[in-house]
């Protein structure tokens, strides 16, 4: 069972911006994006291919 909350785009963007400003290392940013649900957010935005 996954107890993580749904992805929060604002938090994901904040993590990304920390990296762009040089405040966070790339590895930490990737961890934050992964645990923050970036994959789930992107999957929800992609339309399934039509047959």
N, CA, C and O atoms as CSV, one atom per row, in Angstrom:
chain,resi,resn,atom,element,x,y,z
A,1,UNK,N,N,0.840,-1.169,0.000
A,1,UNK,CA,C,0.000,0.000,0.000
A,1,UNK,C,C,0.893,1.244,0.000
A,1,UNK,O,O,1.872,1.322,0.742
A,2,UNK,N,N,0.538,2.205,-0.842
A,2,UNK,CA,C,1.320,3.429,-0.961
A,2,UNK,C,C,0.606,4.545,-0.201
A,2,UNK,O,O,-0.510,4.927,-0.556
A,3,UNK,N,N,1.248,5.065,0.842
A,3,UNK,CA,C,0.647,6.100,1.674
A,3,UNK,C,C,1.072,7.506,1.269
A,3,UNK,O,O,0.819,8.468,1.995
A,4,UNK,N,N,1.718,7.627,0.110
A,4,UNK,CA,C,2.155,8.952,-0.319
A,4,UNK,C,C,0.960,9.786,-0.783
A,4,UNK,O,O,0.021,9.255,-1.377
A,5,UNK,N,N,0.997,11.091,-0.512
A,5,UNK,CA,C,-0.071,11.966,-1.013
A,5,UNK,C,C,0.054,12.119,-2.529
A,5,UNK,O,O,1.099,11.796,-3.093
A,6,UNK,N,N,-0.981,12.598,-3.186
A,6,UNK,CA,C,-0.882,12.808,-4.629
A,6,UNK,C,C,0.194,13.849,-4.942
A,6,UNK,O,O,0.518,14.680,-4.093
A,7,UNK,N,N,0.744,13.809,-6.147
A,7,UNK,CA,C,1.794,14.752,-6.511
A,7,UNK,C,C,1.308,16.203,-6.364
A,7,UNK,O,O,0.164,16.527,-6.682
A,8,UNK,N,N,2.194,17.047,-5.883
A,8,UNK,CA,C,1.903,18.472,-5.741
A,8,UNK,C,C,2.822,19.219,-6.714
A,8,UNK,O,O,4.015,19.363,-6.447
A,9,UNK,N,N,2.273,19.696,-7.844
A,9,UNK,CA,C,3.116,20.378,-8.837
A,9,UNK,C,C,3.910,21.543,-8.257
A,9,UNK,O,O,5.047,21.772,-8.669
A,10,UNK,N,N,3.340,22.279,-7.313
A,10,UNK,CA,C,4.053,23.421,-6.727
A,10,UNK,C,C,5.293,22.952,-5.963
A,10,UNK,O,O,6.347,23.581,-6.051
A,11,UNK,N,N,5.176,21.861,-5.222
A,11,UNK,CA,C,6.328,21.337,-4.480
A,11,UNK,C,C,7.376,20.787,-5.436
A,11,UNK,O,O,8.574,20.955,-5.207
A,12,UNK,N,N,6.937,20.131,-6.503
A,12,UNK,CA,C,7.885,19.613,-7.481
A,12,UNK,C,C,8.649,20.754,-8.140
A,12,UNK,O,O,9.862,20.669,-8.328
A,13,UNK,N,N,7.943,21.812,-8.488
A,13,UNK,CA,C,8.602,22.974,-9.087
A,13,UNK,C,C,9.571,23.618,-8.095
A,13,UNK,O,O,10.659,24.047,-8.481
A,14,UNK,N,N,9.188,23.687,-6.846
A,14,UNK,CA,C,10.078,24.262,-5.832
A,14,UNK,C,C,11.372,23.455,-5.725
A,14,UNK,O,O,12.455,24.024,-5.587
A,15,UNK,N,N,11.255,22.137,-5.789
A,15,UNK,CA,C,12.457,21.288,-5.753
A,15,UNK,C,C,13.340,21.566,-6.957
A,15,UNK,O,O,14.560,21.675,-6.833
A,16,UNK,N,N,12.721,21.679,-8.113
A,16,UNK,CA,C,13.473,21.958,-9.345
A,16,UNK,C,C,14.176,23.316,-9.235
A,16,UNK,O,O,15.345,23.443,-9.600
A,17,UNK,N,N,13.471,24.316,-8.739
A,17,UNK,CA,C,14.043,25.655,-8.643
A,17,UNK,C,C,15.196,25.704,-7.648
A,17,UNK,O,O,16.125,26.491,-7.831
A,18,UNK,N,N,15.160,24.886,-6.604
A,18,UNK,CA,C,16.284,24.814,-5.675
A,18,UNK,C,C,17.542,24.371,-6.411
A,18,UNK,O,O,18.631,24.880,-6.147
A,19,UNK,N,N,17.394,23.423,-7.332
A,19,UNK,CA,C,18.538,22.966,-8.114
A,19,UNK,C,C,19.019,24.076,-9.050
A,19,UNK,O,O,20.218,24.329,-9.159
A,20,UNK,N,N,18.068,24.738,-9.728
A,20,UNK,CA,C,18.466,25.790,-10.662
A,20,UNK,C,C,19.215,26.928,-9.957
A,20,UNK,O,O,20.103,27.547,-10.543
A,21,UNK,N,N,18.858,27.194,-8.717
A,21,UNK,CA,C,19.520,28.254,-7.948
A,21,UNK,C,C,20.826,27.777,-7.321
A,21,UNK,O,O,21.564,28.572,-6.738
A,22,UNK,N,N,21.113,26.474,-7.440
A,22,UNK,CA,C,22.339,25.933,-6.880
A,22,UNK,C,C,22.249,25.623,-5.403
A,22,UNK,O,O,23.270,25.447,-4.739
A,23,UNK,N,N,21.030,25.553,-4.879
A,23,UNK,CA,C,20.840,25.304,-3.454
A,23,UNK,C,C,20.820,23.815,-3.106
A,23,UNK,O,O,21.012,23.443,-1.948
A,24,UNK,N,N,20.588,22.969,-4.105
A,24,UNK,CA,C,20.451,21.532,-3.873
A,24,UNK,C,C,21.237,20.783,-4.943
A,24,UNK,O,O,21.300,21.214,-6.095
A,25,UNK,N,N,21.833,19.664,-4.557
A,25,UNK,CA,C,22.597,18.866,-5.519
A,25,UNK,C,C,21.645,18.124,-6.467
A,25,UNK,O,O,20.501,17.850,-6.106
A,26,UNK,N,N,22.114,17.802,-7.670
A,26,UNK,CA,C,21.256,17.084,-8.620
A,26,UNK,C,C,20.698,15.775,-8.050
A,26,UNK,O,O,19.538,15.441,-8.288
A,27,UNK,N,N,21.510,15.045,-7.310
A,27,UNK,CA,C,21.039,13.780,-6.742
A,27,UNK,C,C,19.885,13.974,-5.769
A,27,UNK,O,O,18.929,13.199,-5.770
A,28,UNK,N,N,19.973,15.000,-4.947
A,28,UNK,CA,C,18.905,15.288,-3.991
A,28,UNK,C,C,17.644,15.741,-4.723
A,28,UNK,O,O,16.531,15.380,-4.338
A,29,UNK,N,N,17.824,16.529,-5.775
A,29,UNK,CA,C,16.663,16.979,-6.553
A,29,UNK,C,C,15.963,15.779,-7.173
A,29,UNK,O,O,14.736,15.688,-7.127
A,30,UNK,N,N,16.722,14.861,-7.750
A,30,UNK,CA,C,16.112,13.670,-8.350
A,30,UNK,C,C,15.349,12.872,-7.297
A,30,UNK,O,O,14.253,12.380,-7.564
A,31,UNK,N,N,15.919,12.745,-6.113
A,31,UNK,CA,C,15.240,12.039,-5.026
A,31,UNK,C,C,13.933,12.740,-4.680
A,31,UNK,O,O,12.895,12.094,-4.538
A,32,UNK,N,N,13.985,14.060,-4.546
A,32,UNK,CA,C,12.782,14.820,-4.197
A,32,UNK,C,C,11.716,14.715,-5.285
A,32,UNK,O,O,10.529,14.590,-4.980
A,33,UNK,N,N,12.132,14.765,-6.551
A,33,UNK,CA,C,11.169,14.649,-7.642
A,33,UNK,C,C,10.538,13.255,-7.678
A,33,UNK,O,O,9.342,13.107,-7.931
A,34,UNK,N,N,11.355,12.248,-7.423
A,34,UNK,CA,C,10.841,10.874,-7.437
A,34,UNK,C,C,9.867,10.648,-6.282
A,34,UNK,O,O,8.762,10.146,-6.487
A,35,UNK,N,N,10.272,11.014,-5.082
A,35,UNK,CA,C,9.401,10.788,-3.929
A,35,UNK,C,C,8.209,11.740,-3.934
A,35,UNK,O,O,7.190,11.470,-3.297
A,36,UNK,N,N,8.337,12.856,-4.655
A,36,UNK,CA,C,7.244,13.815,-4.744
A,36,UNK,C,C,6.194,13.457,-5.773
A,36,UNK,O,O,5.153,14.109,-5.853
A,37,UNK,N,N,6.457,12.419,-6.567
A,37,UNK,CA,C,5.451,11.939,-7.503
A,37,UNK,C,C,5.533,12.496,-8.910
A,37,UNK,O,O,4.524,12.551,-9.612
A,38,UNK,N,N,6.723,12.911,-9.336
A,38,UNK,CA,C,6.847,13.460,-10.692
A,38,UNK,C,C,6.402,12.450,-11.749
A,38,UNK,O,O,5.715,12.817,-12.703
A,39,UNK,N,N,6.781,11.198,-11.591
A,39,UNK,CA,C,6.397,10.192,-12.575
A,39,UNK,C,C,4.875,10.094,-12.685
A,39,UNK,O,O,4.322,10.066,-13.785
A,40,UNK,N,N,4.213,10.042,-11.541
A,40,UNK,CA,C,2.761,9.926,-11.538
A,40,UNK,C,C,2.111,11.149,-12.182
A,40,UNK,O,O,1.129,11.024,-12.914
A,41,UNK,N,N,2.664,12.328,-11.909
A,41,UNK,CA,C,2.129,13.550,-12.496
A,41,UNK,C,C,2.276,13.522,-14.018
A,41,UNK,O,O,1.336,13.848,-14.743
A,42,UNK,N,N,3.444,13.134,-14.493
A,42,UNK,CA,C,3.671,13.076,-15.941
A,42,UNK,C,C,2.793,12.016,-16.595
A,42,UNK,O,O,2.239,12.246,-17.670
A,43,UNK,N,N,2.663,10.854,-15.954
A,43,UNK,CA,C,1.814,9.806,-16.496
A,43,UNK,C,C,0.366,10.271,-16.616
A,43,UNK,O,O,-0.319,9.934,-17.582
A,44,UNK,N,N,-0.097,11.037,-15.646
A,44,UNK,CA,C,-1.475,11.532,-15.674
A,44,UNK,C,C,-1.679,12.571,-16.780
A,44,UNK,O,O,-2.794,12.755,-17.269
A,45,UNK,N,N,-0.601,13.243,-17.165
A,45,UNK,CA,C,-0.703,14.289,-18.203
A,45,UNK,C,C,-0.615,13.733,-19.611
A,45,UNK,O,O,-1.000,14.412,-20.563
A,46,UNK,N,N,-0.121,12.519,-19.766
A,46,UNK,CA,C,0.054,11.930,-21.088
A,46,UNK,C,C,-1.208,11.159,-21.451
A,46,UNK,O,O,-1.678,10.308,-20.697
A,47,UNK,N,N,-1.733,11.473,-22.604
A,47,UNK,CA,C,-2.906,10.751,-23.071
A,47,UNK,C,C,-2.475,9.377,-23.564
A,47,UNK,O,O,-1.428,9.240,-24.198
A,48,UNK,N,N,-3.281,8.362,-23.273
A,48,UNK,CA,C,-2.931,7.031,-23.782
A,48,UNK,C,C,-3.012,7.014,-25.312
A,48,UNK,O,O,-3.847,7.706,-25.895
A,49,UNK,N,N,-2.153,6.231,-25.961
A,49,UNK,CA,C,-2.190,6.171,-27.426
A,49,UNK,C,C,-3.495,5.557,-27.914
A,49,UNK,O,O,-4.047,4.648,-27.293
A,50,UNK,N,N,-3.964,6.063,-29.015
A,50,UNK,CA,C,-5.173,5.506,-29.594
A,50,UNK,C,C,-4.814,4.280,-30.427
A,50,UNK,O,O,-3.777,4.258,-31.091
A,51,UNK,N,N,-5.672,3.260,-30.393
A,51,UNK,CA,C,-5.345,2.031,-31.149
A,51,UNK,C,C,-5.426,2.210,-32.636
A,51,UNK,O,O,-5.178,1.266,-33.386
